[in-house]
């Protein structure tokens, strides 16, 4: 399993009991140190925490021909304002394309966006384009939104920002 943008390693630690090996990657050294501490506290010695740029790590694993059964991508917001949306779309497409390329057939990609300026239909188009470019047939297993601890207010559309899609590579 590869947990990209792992921050404290919550996804990595959730999946660890069902995985032989887990790689948690984050650009922040403090996050990587946190993952290592959490793995030790939770008796998960097979969780490796590594500092790195997730874009580079995905590309390196692709070039090396390394494959994963599960990939989780939970990046920070790539588009904090409307002007950044076009660049964010390119970033989301790149990480998802690379993730699909390193995913084993039958494997699962859990991918998210917390950019309000990239709405759900746009995120779906990004994932479809990434799958097409990766030459990967995928099926949508599930779509999710933010939890109750991030309330969505009917009169404030910006509060509905989190998109999460679970894909299976066929």
C-alpha positions in Angstrom: 0.0 0.0 0.0 1.2 3.5 -0.8 -0.2 6.4 1.2 0.6 9.6 -0.6 0.3 12.9 1.2 0.2 10.9 4.4 0.5 13.7 7.0 0.1 11.8 10.3 -0.4 8.5 8.6 -4.1 7.8 9.4 -4.7 6.0 6.2 -1.5 4.0 6.4 -2.2 2.9 9.9 -5.8 1.9 9.1 -4.7 -0.3 6.2 -1.5 -1.6 7.9 -3.2 -4.6 9.6 -4.4 -5.9 6.2 -1.1 -5.2 4.4 2.3 -6.8 4.1 4.0 -3.5 3.6 2.9 0.1 3.7 4.8 3.1 2.4 3.6 6.5 3.8 5.0 9.5 1.9 4.8 13.2 2.8 6.9 16.2 1.9 7.0 17.4 5.5 9.7 15.9 7.7 7.5 16.5 10.8 4.7 14.5 9.2 7.1 11.6 8.4 8.4 11.6 12.0 4.8 11.5 13.2 4.0 8.5 11.0 7.0 6.7 12.3 5.9 7.4 15.9 2.3 6.4 15.3 3.5 3.1 13.6 5.7 2.3 16.5 2.9 3.0 19.0 0.5 0.8 17.0 2.9 -2.1 16.6 3.1 -1.7 12.8 6.8 -2.3 12.0 5.9 -2.8 8.3 4.9 0.8 7.9 7.7 2.8 6.3 7.6 6.6 6.5 9.5 8.4 3.8 10.0 12.1 3.1 9.5 13.0 -0.5 7.5 14.9 -3.1 4.6 12.6 -3.9 4.6 13.6 -7.6 8.3 12.4 -7.8 7.7 9.3 -5.7 4.8 8.2 -7.9 6.9 8.8 -11.1 9.9 6.9 -9.6 7.8 3.9 -8.7 6.3 3.9 -12.2 9.7 4.1 -13.9 11.0 1.3 -11.6 8.0 -0.9 -12.5 7.0 -1.2 -8.9 3.3 -1.9 -8.2 0.9 -1.6 -5.3 -2.4 -3.2 -4.4 -3.7 0.0 -2.8 -2.9 3.6 -3.3 -4.4 6.4 -1.2 -4.0 10.0 -2.3 -5.2 12.7 0.1 -3.4 15.9 -1.0 -3.8 19.3 0.5 -6.0 21.7 -1.5 -4.3 22.4 -4.9 -6.7 25.2 -5.7 -7.1 27.7 -2.8 -8.7 30.2 -5.2 -10.4 30.3 -8.6 -7.2 31.4 -10.4 -5.4 28.3 -9.2 -8.0 25.9 -10.5 -6.5 25.2 -13.9 -3.1 24.3 -12.4 -4.9 22.2 -9.8 -6.6 20.2 -12.4 -3.3 19.4 -14.0 -1.9 18.4 -10.6 -4.8 16.1 -9.7 -4.6 14.5 -13.1 -0.9 13.9 -12.8 -1.0 12.2 -9.4 -4.0 10.1 -10.3 -2.6 9.0 -13.7 0.7 8.0 -11.9 -1.3 6.2 -9.2 -3.3 4.2 -11.7 -0.1 3.3 -13.6 1.5 1.8 -10.4 -1.7 0.1 -9.3 -2.0 -3.7 -9.7 -5.0 -4.9 -11.7 -7.8 -5.5 -9.2 -6.1 -2.9 -6.9 -7.9 0.0 -5.3 -7.2 3.7 -5.6 -8.7 6.0 -2.9 -8.3 9.6 -4.1 -9.5 12.9 -2.7 -9.7 16.6 -3.4 -10.4 19.3 -0.9 -10.3 22.1 -3.4 -13.6 23.8 -3.5 -12.7 25.4 -6.9 -12.5 21.9 -8.4 -16.1 20.6 -8.1 -17.3 17.1 -8.1 -18.1 16.9 -11.8 -14.7 18.4 -12.6 -13.0 15.9 -10.3 -14.8 13.0 -12.0 -13.6 14.3 -15.4 -10.1 14.5 -14.1 -10.2 10.9 -12.9 -11.7 9.7 -16.3 -8.9 11.5 -18.2 -6.2 10.1 -15.9 -7.6 6.6 -16.4 -7.7 7.1 -20.2 -4.1 8.4 -20.3 -3.0 5.5 -18.0 -4.8 3.1 -20.3 -6.6 1.8 -17.2 -10.1 0.5 -17.1 -11.5 1.5 -13.7 -14.9 1.2 -12.0 -16.2 3.6 -9.3 -16.7 1.6 -6.1 -17.8 4.5 -4.0 -18.0 8.3 -3.8 -17.7 10.0 -0.4 -17.9 13.5 1.1 -16.6 15.1 4.2 -17.7 13.8 7.6 -19.9 15.4 10.1 -16.9 17.2 11.7 -16.8 19.3 8.5 -20.4 20.5 8.3 -21.9 21.5 4.9 -24.1 24.6 5.2 -26.9 24.9 2.6 -26.3 28.7 2.4 -22.5 28.5 2.1 -21.5 26.4 -0.9 -17.8 26.7 -0.1 -18.4 24.4 2.9 -19.0 21.5 0.5 -15.5 21.0 -0.7 -14.3 17.4 0.0 -14.6 14.8 -2.7 -13.4 11.3 -2.3 -13.6 8.5 -4.9 -12.8 4.9 -4.5 -11.8 3.3 -7.8 -10.9 -0.3 -8.7 -8.5 -1.0 -11.5 -9.9 -3.7 -13.7 
